[in-house]
């Protein structure tokens, strides 16, 4: 995809959230453990190419980056 439509721009937002019982069960989380909600959008030209919402138990999340 990147070869056909190179990404011009990306936006990330990360939120710490408290899960309800349903989310906790599906993510196999302990009571009281927060999760991180990542929203990401990418653009090709003026058009949004991808828009995703990712959920990660905080104890199993690692954020790294390079510029």
C-alpha positions in Angstrom: 0.0 0.0 0.0 2.8 2.4 0.9 4.4 1.9 -2.5 1.1 2.7 -4.3 0.0 5.5 -2.0 2.8 7.0 0.1 1.5 8.4 3.4 1.8 12.2 3.6 0.7 12.7 7.2 -0.2 10.7 10.3 -2.0 11.6 13.5 -1.9 9.7 16.8 -3.8 10.1 20.0 -3.3 8.0 23.1 -5.8 7.9 26.0 -5.6 6.1 29.4 -9.0 4.5 30.1 -10.7 2.4 32.8 -12.2 -0.7 31.3 -15.7 -2.0 32.1 -16.2 -5.7 32.9 -16.9 -6.5 29.2 -13.6 -5.0 28.0 -11.6 -6.4 31.0 -12.9 -10.0 30.2 -12.1 -9.8 26.5 -8.6 -8.3 27.1 -7.8 -10.7 30.0 -7.1 -7.8 32.4 -7.0 -7.6 36.2 -9.5 -5.4 38.0 -8.2 -1.9 38.3 -5.7 -2.2 35.4 -6.1 0.6 32.9 -5.9 0.2 29.1 -4.5 2.5 26.5 -6.6 3.5 23.6 -4.7 4.5 20.5 -6.4 6.4 17.7 -4.5 6.7 14.4 -5.3 8.3 11.1 -3.1 8.5 8.0 -3.5 10.7 4.9 -2.6 10.3 1.3 -2.8 13.8 -0.2 -5.9 15.4 1.2 -7.7 12.0 1.8 -7.8 9.9 4.9 -6.3 6.6 4.0 -6.6 4.7 7.3 -8.5 5.3 10.5 -8.1 2.8 13.4 -8.8 2.5 17.1 -6.5 0.1 19.0 -6.9 -1.0 22.6 -4.0 -2.3 24.7 -3.8 -3.4 28.4 -1.4 -0.9 30.0 0.8 -3.6 31.5 1.4 -5.1 28.0 2.0 -1.9 26.1 5.3 -0.5 24.9 5.5 2.7 22.9 8.7 3.5 21.0 9.5 5.8 18.1 12.1 7.1 15.7 12.3 10.3 13.7 
